[in-house]
């Protein structure tokens, strides 16, 4: 999925309470809820972190990501056996197969390699146009998550259960238009698909 560049800000705050996660789960098929919930958590945390910068700066962003990855690599390698044994087995609202810290030892070096290659090909002066796509990215990720459940119906209920908690006063940022009609949400999703969905996977126009 093509998305606007991210900044160095953390994925905070945590988006949903346990009660809100149960409400989201209840809108999904019992045997296919884990994937959509993972997507909902990711989408909401990206939205609340307000990760879209005013002007994308690929060189600066990749430099920050490379430094952060290298720091995480060092931290993971420094974990003692006493620390590692305390990590597995904790409940997680989405997938039932949590990653092991050792998995990072394979993923992070590849990511760091890709960052280094990209940085060698980039000019520091390359600055993108202003990007303000938080709502479109939110609805697009939620839709991908819902479709991963293979549900034939229930999209409005799932969408509402995911978005309603983000309108509460416990968060400093709220949706710009919390009172969208069904037609308004569909219009937003259509714009998001046009912007983010890969060209080759879009439905072809009738000739």
N, C-alpha and C positions, 0 to 999 in steps of 0.2 A: 504494500500500500504506500502510495506517495503521500507524504505528509510534510507540513511546514517544518523547517529546521527547529531543533530544540536548543535550549540554553543550558547553562550549568546549574540551574535551580533544581532542587530536589523534588521528588514526587510526593509532595505534602500538600494539604493534610490528608489523613485517611478519610475516605469518602463516605462510607456507609457504616451504620451501626449494625449489630447483629440482627435486630428486629427488621431493619430495612433490607438486609440481605435475605432474610426469610421471605419477605414480601416479594422480592425479585424472583427468588427460586420458585415460589408458588405460581408464577406466571408461565413457567417452563415445563416441558415434559420431564418427568421424574428421572428418566434415564439419560437425559441430555442436558442437564442444567449446569454442569461444572464449567464447560467451555464458555458459554455466554456470561456467566458470572465473572470469570477471569477477564473477559473483554470489558464488561461493565466497570469493574474496578479500575482497570487500566484507563479507560476512556474518561471516567470521572476524575481520576487523579491528575491526568494530563490537563483536563479542563480547569480544575481548581488551582493548579500550579501556574496557570496563565503562561504557558511555555512559549507562546509565539512572540518572538522579539519584534520590535518596530521595523528593523531592517536586517534581514538575514546576512550573516557574515560567516561564510563557510570556513574560511581559514581559522578564524578565532574559535568558532564552535568546535571544529575537529581537534584543534590544539588542546582546548579544555577537556574534551572527551578523552583524548589520548593520555593526558596527565592523570585524569581521574582513574582510567583503567589501569594504568601502571601502578598507581597507589593501591588500588584494590587487589591487584595481583600480588603485590608485596604483602598486603595484610592477610590474604588467604594463605599464602605460603608460610606465613609466620604462625598460623594457628597450631596450637599444641594438640596432641592426642586427647588431652583432658578437655579441651574446648570443643573438638570435633564431635566427641561422643554425645555432647549435649544438644546437638543441632537436629538430628533426624527425629521424626515422629510427632512434630507439633501440628495441631489442626490448622488447616488452611481452607478457606471457603470455596476454593475452586477445585483444581486438580487434586487427585488423591496421591500423586506421585511426586513429592517435592524433590527438587534437585539437590544433589550432594555438593558440598563446597568444592570437591575435587573437580567437578564439571567445569568450573571456571578456568581451570588450568589448561583446558583445551579451547574454550571459547574466547577467552580474553586475549591470548597471543594472536589468534587469527584477526580479532577486531583491531588490535594495535597495529598489526601488519597493514590492514586495509587503510587505517588512518594515516600511517606513514606514507603509503603510496599516494593517497589522495592529496596529502599536504605537499608532496614534491611536485605535484602537477598544478597546484593552485597558486594564484597570485594573491598577495595580502590585500590588494586593492579591490578584489572582486566582492562587491556588495549587492545584495539583491534588493528587490522592491519591497516596500512595506507589506507585511502579511498579518492579517487579522482574521483568522479562520477558526477560532476556538469552537464556536457553536457548530460549524459544519463538520469539523473533525470529530466532535463529540457524537453527533447523530450518526455519522458514517461508521465509526467504530462500534457503536451500539448495534447498528443494523447488521454488521458483519458478525458480531457475537450472537445475535438472535438467530441469524440464518445458520450458524454452525450447529444449532440444536436440531435442525431438520424439522422444525414445527411448521405446520400448514397454516396455522392462524395464531393470533395472540400478540402480534407485534405492537399494537397500541397499548395494551396492558403492560407489556415488558418495558416499552419506552417510558411510559408514565411512571412505573415503579422505579426506574433508574434515574429519571430526571427530577422528579418531585423532591427528593431529599436535597438536591443541589440548590433548591430555591429557598432553603431555610436560612434563618438569620445567623446560624452558627458559622456560616462561611462569609468571608469578606466580599466575595464576588458572586453575583447571581446571574442567572440567564437574563439576557437583555429583554426578552419578551416571554415571560412565563405564561402568558395567556394565549399562546398560539392556538389556532383552530387546527382540526385534523388536516385541513387543506394546507394550512401554513406549515405544518410539520412535513408534509409530503413535498412541498415546494423546497423546503430547506434540504431535505434528503436528496432531492433531484439535483440541486446545485452542488451538493457535496460529492455526489457520484460523478458528475461532470468534471469536477476539479481533481478528485483523488483516484478514481477508478482507472486502472490501466487501460489504454486505448484498445488493446487487442481483446479485452474481455468485455467491452461494452456491446450491448445488442446492436446489430447492424440495422440501419434504416431501410425500410422497404423501398424497393426501386419501382 
